[in-house]
C-alpha cells in the first residue's frame, strides 16, 4: 500500500461464524499507551482512488526490491467480525451475504492451494533471506463474531457514521480477541477485521495532524477526511500480531467499482481485502520485505502498483457482472498484483523452473564503511541488476546498479539490517540479506542461546539484539521450530524432545527505510541441536 507519515485452533464451527461472548478487554485501558506506539510507525494502506495522483514506476524496472524482512511462507486467515449487535449489522439473513461471501472466498482460496489459476499465484515469486517463499498455501482459520462493545470514538463520528476507531483501538481489540481464544501469533497467521457499515476508522486521534487524524477510511464524514479503503500492518506490542483492517466499503465510490458477480461481499474484495491479503504475504511488516525501493513510486507494495487494474475479463457471471478469477469453480472480480517477472501486473503466474540465487560477502573498508560483494549471485541469462537497501536513513532509496560490488558508509557504528535483490533482464528476482555490523566481516547473529546445546527438558534462554538499524528493538517475535512461539528480548523455551530445530526471530525496530521510515524488522534464523 502507498505509505505516508502517520505518527500516530480456536473453536471455529465448520458451518459458519462462531459467536463469542463479550469480555472486558484490558486493552481498552491500554489503547492510550498503544496510541503512541501506533502513531510512531507507518501503516500500509490502499488509498481511496483519486486521493493520490497516479505516479510513474521506479526509474529502473518499477519492481519490488527486497529489504531484509520476513515473508509469510503460509497464511491461515481469520475473519474477525466486530459488531456488538451481531451479524444483522452486515445485512439481512441469518448469515448476511457479505459475511458468507467473504468466508466463501477464503475457503475457495484454500481449495485451490498451490495452483497457478488466480492472483495468489503471483505472490509466490517473493522470498526472504531465511529461504522461505510466499507459497500459495492458504488455510481458512474461521470467522469470529466479536460482540464486545465499541470503545468511545476518538475520531469523528458524524451521522451516518456511528463509530470511529483509531488504529490503536483496533490493535487493542484484536490483541484481546486473540489472547482470549488462544489464537496463534506467528508468521503464518493473519486476522482480518471486518466492521459493519458506518463503523469507520482513522489512523490516529490527533485532529491537528496533517492530514487530520492521520487520514481516515473512505466512509468517514466529512468526506474530505477519507483517505483509505483498507490497510494492513503489525501490532507494536508483544507478542506481534499481523492484521488487516477492512471497513465496509461496498458501494463506496473510490473503493468499490460496483461490479459484483456474487453480491455485496465483492465490494470488500475490490475495495481492498484481496489487495491487503497479497501484500501481507509478501510484506507482512510494511516496507521490510518486498516493496518498491526507488523512484517516484517509492514505497509501493505489490498491490499498490496494480490498484484498479483488473486485467482481461474472463467472461460474464449469471447476474451480468464481469469476472476475472475462477477459484474453486466460483467467479470473482478483483485487482491484479505486481509481478517482478515481466515488470507488470498479472492475474496469475506460473513460476519459471530456474530462479536467481542471491549471495553476498562483506569486507571492512575503514571506520563505518563496509564493502559488499554479490559476485557469488547467479541468474538465468546473468544478473541484470543488483538492488541494495541499507536501512540506515529515513526515506533511504535502494541503490540499484548493474555491477556486484558496492561500498557503503553507515552514519554510526552498530548493527544494521541489509537487503539485496538480484534481477534477470525480465525481472525474475530473488532476495537475501543479513544483519551486518560496522567493523566486522562476518554476519551478525540476531540472538544468542544459553545453553547453546541444551538437553531435552532444559530451559533455554534466547536473547535478541537490543538494537538494529540505529533503533532500539520494540518488538520481538520468536518461532522455536517446534510449533511454539515467544516474545520479548529474553525469551525462555523448553524443548520436550531431542532433535535439531530452526529458531526464527523477527526484530522490529521500526518500519524499514524503503519509504519513508527508518529502523527495520529483519528476520534471523539459526538451528539449535537439543540432546
C-alpha positions in Angstrom: 0.0 0.0 0.0 1.2 3.5 -0.5 2.8 4.9 2.6 2.6 8.3 4.3 3.9 9.6 7.5 1.4 9.0 10.2 2.6 9.4 13.7 0.3 8.1 15.1 -7.1 -23.6 16.7 -10.0 -21.5 18.2 -13.3 -23.4 18.2 -14.5 -22.4 14.7 -17.6 -24.3 13.6 -17.3 -25.6 10.0 -20.8 -24.4 9.3 -20.0 -20.7 9.8 -19.5 -17.9 12.3 -18.8 -18.5 15.9 -20.4 -16.1 18.3 -18.1 -15.1 21.2 -19.3 -13.6 24.4 -18.3 -10.1 25.2 -15.4 -9.7 27.6 -13.8 -6.8 29.3 -10.5 -6.5 27.4 -7.7 -4.8 29.4 -6.6 -3.4 26.1 -9.4 -0.8 26.4 -7.4 0.9 29.0 -4.1 0.1 27.2 -5.3 1.8 24.0 -3.9 5.2 25.1 -0.4 3.7 25.5 -0.8 1.8 22.3 -1.7 5.1 20.6 1.8 6.5 21.0 3.4 3.3 19.6 0.9 3.0 16.7 1.4 6.7 15.9 5.1 6.3 15.6 5.0 3.8 12.7 3.7 3.6 9.2 0.7 1.6 8.0 0.3 0.1 4.6 -3.0 1.2 3.1 -4.9 1.0 -0.1 -5.7 4.7 -0.9 -9.1 5.9 -1.9 -8.8 6.1 -5.7 -8.4 9.7 -6.6 -7.0 10.7 -3.2 -3.4 10.5 -4.6 -2.1 11.1 -8.1 -1.0 8.2 -10.2 2.8 8.2 -10.4 5.2 6.5 -12.8 7.1 3.4 -11.9 10.6 3.0 -10.5 13.3 4.5 -12.6 14.8 1.1 -13.5 12.3 -1.7 -13.5 9.4 -0.5 -11.4 9.9 -3.7 -9.5 9.7 -4.8 -5.8 13.1 -4.6 -4.0 14.0 -6.7 -1.0 14.5 -5.0 2.3 15.7 -7.9 4.6 12.5 -8.7 6.4 10.1 -11.7 6.5 7.5 -13.0 4.1 4.6 -15.3 5.2 5.6 -18.8 4.0 2.0 -19.9 4.5 -1.1 -18.0 5.8 -4.0 -19.0 7.9 -6.6 -16.3 7.7 -9.3 -15.5 10.3 -12.3 -13.2 9.9 -12.9 -11.0 12.9 -16.4 -9.5 12.7 -16.6 -6.8 15.3 -20.3 -6.0 15.8 -21.9 -5.6 19.3 -25.4 -6.1 17.7 -24.4 -9.3 15.9 -24.4 -10.3 12.2 -27.6 -8.3 11.3 -25.4 -5.2 11.1 -23.8 -6.6 7.9 -27.1 -7.2 6.0 -30.2 -9.3 6.0 -30.4 -13.1 6.6 -29.2 -15.3 9.4 -25.8 -15.1 7.8 -25.7 -12.0 5.5 -24.3 -12.5 2.0 -21.5 -10.0 2.8 -20.2 -12.4 5.6 -20.9 -15.6 3.8 -19.4 -14.4 0.6 -16.1 -13.4 2.2 -16.0 -16.7 4.1 -16.5 -18.5 0.8 -13.7 -16.5 -0.8 -11.2 -17.7 1.9 -12.4 -21.3 1.6 -12.1 -21.1 -2.2 -8.5 -19.8 -2.0 -7.7 -22.7 0.3 -9.3 -25.2 -2.0 -7.0 -24.1 -4.9 -3.8 -24.1 -2.9 -0.6 -24.5 -4.9 -2.3 -23.7 -8.2 -1.5 -21.0 -10.7 -5.0 -20.1 -11.7 -5.6 -17.0 -9.5 -3.9 -13.9 -8.3 -2.4 -15.5 -5.2 0.0 -17.4 -7.5 1.7 -14.1 -8.4 2.9 -13.7 -4.9 4.9 -17.0 -4.9 7.9 -15.4 -6.6 8.8 -13.5 -3.5 11.1 -14.9 -0.8 13.1 -13.8 2.3 16.6 -14.4 3.5 15.7 -17.4 5.6 15.0 -19.4 2.4 11.2 -19.1 2.9 9.0 -18.2 -0.1 5.5 -16.8 0.0 3.9 -20.0 -1.1 0.3 -20.2 -2.2 -0.7 -22.1 0.9 -3.8 -20.7 2.4 -6.0 -22.0 5.2 -9.2 -20.5 6.5 -9.0 -20.4 10.3 -12.6 -19.5 10.8 -14.9 -16.5 11.4 -15.3 -14.9 14.8 -18.2 -12.7 15.8 -16.9 -10.3 18.4 -19.8 -8.7 20.3 -17.6 -6.6 22.5 -18.9 -3.0 22.8 -17.1 -0.4 20.7 -14.9 1.9 22.8 -15.6 5.6 22.8 -14.8 7.1 19.4 -11.6 9.0 19.3 -12.1 10.4 15.8 -15.2 12.0 14.1 -18.4 10.0 14.4 -20.7 12.3 12.4 -24.0 10.9 11.1 -24.4 8.4 9.4 -21.1 7.3 11.0 -21.9 5.6 14.3 -18.4 4.8 15.5 -14.9 6.0 14.6 -12.0 3.8 15.8 -8.3 4.6 15.8 -5.7 2.1 14.8 -4.6 1.9 18.4 -8.2 0.9 19.4 -8.3 -1.7 16.7 -4.9 -3.2 17.7 -6.1 -3.4 21.3 -9.3 -5.2 20.4 -7.6 -7.7 18.1 -4.9 -8.5 20.7 -7.7 -9.1 23.2 -9.6 -11.4 20.9 -6.5 -13.4 20.0 -5.4 -13.7 23.6 -8.8 -14.7 25.0 -9.1 -17.5 22.5 -5.5 -18.7 22.5 -5.1 -18.0 18.8 -1.6 -18.0 17.2 0.9 -15.2 16.9 3.3 -16.1 14.2 4.3 -15.5 10.6 1.6 -17.9 9.3 -1.5 -16.3 10.8 -3.3 -13.1 9.9 -6.5 -11.5 11.3 -8.9 -9.6 9.0 -11.0 -7.1 10.9 -14.4 -6.6 9.1 -16.5 -3.9 10.6 -20.2 -3.2 9.6 -21.4 -0.2 7.6 -20.9 3.2 9.2 -18.2 2.0 11.6 -15.2 4.0 10.3 -11.6 4.5 11.4 -8.7 6.9 11.4 -5.1 6.2 11.9 -4.8 8.5 14.9 -6.8 10.6 17.3 -4.9 13.7 16.5 -7.1 16.3 14.9 -4.2 18.7 14.4 -2.1 16.2 12.4 -1.6 16.6 8.7 -3.8 15.1 7.3 -6.2 15.4 10.2 -6.4 12.2 12.3 -3.6 10.8 10.1 -6.2 10.1 7.4 -9.5 8.1 7.7 -11.5 5.4 6.0 -13.4 6.1 2.9 -16.8 6.3 4.5 -15.8 8.9 7.1 -17.7 12.2 7.3 -16.8 14.8 6.1 -15.6 13.0 3.0 -12.5 15.2 2.9 -11.1 13.1 5.7 -11.4 9.9 3.6 -8.0 8.6 2.6 -8.0 4.8 2.5 -10.2 1.8 1.6 -8.2 -0.8 3.7 -4.8 -1.3 5.3 -2.6 -4.0 6.8 0.1 -3.9 9.4 1.6 -5.5 12.6 0.9 -4.6 16.2 3.6 -2.9 18.1 3.1 -4.7 21.4 4.3 -8.1 22.2 3.5 -10.7 21.0 3.4 -9.3 17.5 0.2 -9.8 15.6 -0.4 -9.5 11.8 -3.7 -8.0 10.8 -5.7 -6.1 8.2 -8.5 -3.6 8.7 -11.2 -3.8 6.1 -14.0 -1.4 6.8 -17.3 -1.8 4.9 -16.8 -0.1 1.5 -19.4 -1.8 -0.7 -21.0 0.9 -2.7 -18.4 3.5 -1.7 -17.1 5.4 -4.7 -13.3 5.2 -5.0 -13.1 1.8 -3.4 -15.8 -0.3 -5.0 -16.4 -0.3 -8.8 -19.8 -1.9 -8.4 -19.1 -5.0 -10.4 -20.3 -7.8 -8.2 -20.5 -11.4 -9.6 -21.6 -12.6 -6.1 -23.1 -9.8 -4.2 -22.1 -7.2 -1.6 -19.1 -9.3 -0.5 -17.4 -8.4 -3.8 -17.2 -4.8 -2.7 -14.8 -6.0 0.1 -12.6 -7.8 -2.4 -12.5 -5.0 -4.9 -12.1 -2.5 -2.0 -9.0 -3.9 -0.5 -9.3 -7.4 1.0 -7.5 -9.2 -1.8 -5.1 -6.4 -2.2 -4.1 -6.4 1.5 -4.1 -10.2 1.6 -1.4 -10.4 -1.0 0.6 -7.5 0.4 0.5 -9.1 3.8 2.0 -12.3 2.4 4.9 -10.6 0.6 5.5 -7.7 3.0 3.8 -8.5 6.4 5.7 -5.8 8.3 5.2 -2.9 5.8 8.3 -1.8 4.0 10.5 -4.5 5.4 10.3 -7.3 2.8 9.2 -6.6 -0.8 8.4 -3.0 -1.7 9.4 -0.6 -4.4 12.6 0.9 -3.1 13.4 3.7 -5.6 11.9 6.3 -7.9 8.6 8.2 -7.7 6.7 5.0 -6.8 8.9 4.6 -3.8 7.2 2.6 -1.1 4.5 0.9 -3.2 3.8 -2.8 -2.5 2.6 -5.4 -4.9 -1.0 -4.3 -4.7 -0.3 -0.6 -4.9 1.3 -0.7 -8.3 -1.8 -2.5 -9.7 -4.6 -0.8 -7.8 -7.7 -0.6 -10.0 -6.1 -2.8 -12.7 -8.3 -5.8 -13.3 -6.7 -7.2 -16.4 -8.9 -9.0 -19.0 -12.3 -10.2 -18.0 -12.8 -13.9 -18.5 -16.5 -13.8 -19.0 -19.8 -12.7 -17.6 -21.4 -14.0 -14.5 -25.1 -15.1 -14.4 -26.1 -11.7 -12.9 -24.4 -9.9 -15.8 -21.3 -8.8 -13.9 -17.8 -9.4 -15.3 -15.4 -11.8 -13.7 -11.6 -12.2 -14.0 -10.9 -15.0 -11.5 -12.3 -18.6 -11.2 -11.5 -20.1 -7.8 -12.8 -23.5 -6.8 -15.4 -23.1 -9.6 -16.7 -19.7 -8.3 -16.5 -16.4 -10.1 -14.7 -13.4 -8.7 -13.7 -9.9 -9.7 -10.7 -8.1 -8.1 -7.4 -6.5 -9.0 -4.2 -7.9 -10.3 -0.9 -7.9 -8.3 2.5 -6.7 -9.3 4.9 -9.3 -10.8 8.6 -8.6 -11.0 8.6 -11.3 -13.7 7.7 -9.3 -16.7 7.6 -6.0 -14.9 3.8 -6.0 -15.0 0.5 -6.6 -13.2 -0.8 -10.1 -13.6 -3.9 -12.2 -12.8 -1.9 -15.4 -12.4 1.6 -16.7 -12.7 3.5 -19.9 -13.4 7.0 -19.7 -11.8 9.9 -20.4 -14.1 11.8 -23.6 -13.5 15.1 -21.8 -12.6 15.3 -18.8 -10.3 18.2 -16.5 -9.5 20.3 -17.1 -6.4 21.3 -14.0 -4.3 24.5 -14.2 -2.3 27.0 -11.6 -0.9 30.0 -11.2 1.3 31.4 -8.2 3.3 34.8 -6.7 3.9 35.7 -3.8 6.1 36.9 -0.7 4.3 37.5 1.7 7.2 35.6 3.2 10.1 31.9 2.7 9.5 32.4 1.8 5.8 31.8 -1.7 4.5 32.3 -3.2 1.1 29.6 -5.6 -0.2 30.3 -8.1 -2.9 27.4 -10.0 -4.6 29.6 -11.7 -7.3 28.5 -15.1 -6.0 25.0 -14.4 -7.1 23.7 -16.0 -10.3 20.6 -15.8 -12.5 19.4 -17.4 -15.8 21.0 -15.3 -18.5 23.1 -13.4 -16.0 22.3 -10.9 -13.3 20.9 -7.7 -14.9 20.6 -5.6 -11.7 21.7 -5.6 -8.1 19.4 -3.7 -5.7 20.7 -2.8 -2.2 18.8 -1.5 0.8 20.9 -0.4 3.8 18.2 0.7 6.2 20.2 3.5 7.8 18.3 6.7 7.0 14.8 8.0 6.8 13.4 7.7 3.3 16.5 5.9 2.0 16.1 4.6 -1.5 17.6 1.4 -2.7 20.8 1.6 -4.6 20.3 -0.1 -8.0 23.3 -0.9 -10.2 24.5 -3.4 -12.8 27.7 -4.3 -11.0 28.0 -6.6 -8.0 30.4 -4.6 -5.7 29.3 -1.6 -3.6 30.8 0.3 -0.8 28.6 2.0 1.8 29.3 4.2 4.8 26.9 3.9 7.7 26.1 7.1 9.7 27.2 5.5 13.0 28.7 2.3 14.4 26.3 -0.6 15.1 24.3 -3.4 13.6 22.2 -2.8 10.5 19.7 -4.9 8.5 20.8 -5.1 4.9 18.8 -6.4 1.9 19.8 -7.4 -1.6 17.7 -8.3 -4.6 19.1 -9.7 -7.8 17.2 -9.5 -11.1 17.3 -11.1 -14.5 16.6 -8.9 -17.5 12.9 -9.9 -17.4 12.6 -9.0 -13.7 12.8 -12.5 -12.2 14.2 -11.9 -8.8 15.5 -13.4 -5.5 16.2 -11.6 -2.3 18.7 -12.2 0.5 20.1 -10.2 3.3 21.7 -10.2 6.8 22.4 -8.2 9.9 25.9 -6.7 9.5 27.9 -4.7 12.0 30.4 -1.9 11.3 34.0 -3.1 11.6 33.1 -6.8 11.2 33.5 -9.0 8.2 31.1 -11.8 9.4 27.4 -11.5 9.5 25.9 -10.6 12.9 23.8 -13.1 14.9 20.3 -11.8 15.7 20.3 -13.7 19.0 22.3 -16.0 21.3 21.0 -19.1 23.1 22.0 -20.2 26.6 22.9 -23.0 26.9 23.9 -23.3 23.2 23.5 -27.0 23.2 20.7 -27.9 25.6 19.2 -31.2 26.8 15.6 -32.0 26.3 13.6 -30.6 29.2 16.2 -27.9 29.9 15.2 -24.2 29.8 16.9 -22.3 27.0 17.1 -18.5 27.2 17.2 -16.8 23.8 18.5 -13.2 23.9 17.9 -10.9 20.9 19.9 -7.9 19.9 18.9 -4.8 21.8 19.0 -2.5 18.7 19.2 -2.8 14.9 19.5 -0.2 12.2 20.2 2.5 14.7 17.0 2.0 16.6 16.1 0.1 19.8 14.1 -3.1 19.0 10.5 -2.5 20.0 9.0 -6.0 19.5 10.5 -9.5 19.1 8.7 -12.4 17.5 10.1 -15.9 18.2 9.3 -19.2 16.5 11.2 -22.0 18.2 10.8 -24.6 15.4 8.6 -27.0 17.5 5.3 -25.2 16.9 5.7 -22.9 19.9 6.3 -19.1 19.8 7.5 -16.4 22.2 8.1 -12.7 22.6 10.4 -10.3 24.3 14.1 -9.7 24.1 14.8 -12.5 26.6 12.5 -15.4 25.7 12.7 -18.7 27.5 11.7 -22.1 26.0 11.8 -25.8 26.8 12.2 -28.4 24.1 10.4 -31.6 25.0 12.5 -33.9 22.8 15.9 -34.2 21.3 16.4 -33.0 17.7 17.5 -30.2 15.5 15.2 -27.1 15.5 15.3 -24.0 13.4 14.7 -20.9 15.5 13.3 -17.9 13.7 13.4 -14.4 15.2 11.9 -11.1 13.9 13.3 -7.9 15.4 11.0 -4.9 14.9 12.9 -1.6 15.4 10.6 0.4 13.1 9.3 0.4 9.6 12.0 -0.3 7.0 13.6 2.7 5.4 12.3 1.6 2.0 9.9 4.6 2.4 9.7 6.7 4.3 10.6 5.4 7.8 13.7 4.3 9.4 14.7 1.3 11.6 14.0 -2.1 10.2 12.5 -5.5 11.0 15.0 -8.2 9.9 14.3 -11.9 10.1 17.1 -14.1 11.5 17.2 -17.9 11.7 19.6 -20.3 13.4 19.5 -24.0 14.2 19.8 -25.4 17.7 20.6 -29.0 18.5 18.8 -30.5 21.5 20.3 -33.6 23.1 
